[in-house]
Amino acid sequence: MHSILIVEDDEILRRELGTMLEKHGYIVIASDDFENVIEFALSQNPHLILLDLNLPIHDGHYLCRELRKRSKIPIIVVTSSDSEMDELMSLNLGADQFVTKPYNTRILLAKISALLSRAYDMGASGPLRYGELALDVGRGTLLYRGNSAELTRNELRILQLLMENQGRIASRDDIMNALWQSDAFVDDNTLTVNINRLRRKLEALGAKDLLKTRRGQGYSL
């Protein structure tokens, strides 16, 4: 199940858009803290961002540029501006799509689906396996002894990295680079939180002590 972060200052539009996306099976993330959008987006690490241009404090162009410096998260600009200059600038700053309000819901959903498919078309050859553990990367689903759990994007990326390198230790820097393409802008505690959440999900499935902490080195299976 994919997660989508909505960056929109109009509360009514934000709520309506979120309701529509949830009805179509997406996990919706939103915040009205427009001073810390970049930090919030990096901590949540959604599969996709819907970004308005006309925002308080920092406009969408600034946010798009700064987010793209630190992350490859797909970005769709959704704005009331129909200016070709705004569209060109958004795309040059790293946005993947530009949608003008009022938008056709079906077209927006189609663009979201197509972009997610391109960005996360992984695991088509079958799930990754480690013993009785199976990870369906495309669906973000973890299977163990007949039980299953949905993973967040961060949890998925961490476990995928560990399963692809099973038998070897993945350093904290390796994992942070896999998640955020850089460790320069991420609080070290953010990774610890994600590791702990993944460990709890594994334990809930019965895979206790599978994710090992290698003190001073990193993590391994």
Secondary structure, 3 states (H helix, E strand, C coil): CCEEEEECCCHHHHHHHHHHHHHCCCEEEECCCCCCHHHHHHHHCCCEEEECCCCCCCCHHHHHHHHHHHCCCCEEEEECCCCHHHHHHHHHCCCCEEEECCCCHHHHHHHHHHHHHHHCCCCCCCCEEECCEEEECCCCEEEECCEEEECCHHHHHHHHHHHHCCCCCECHHHHHHHHHCCCCCCCHHHHHHHHHHHHHHHHHCCCCCCCEEECCCEEEC
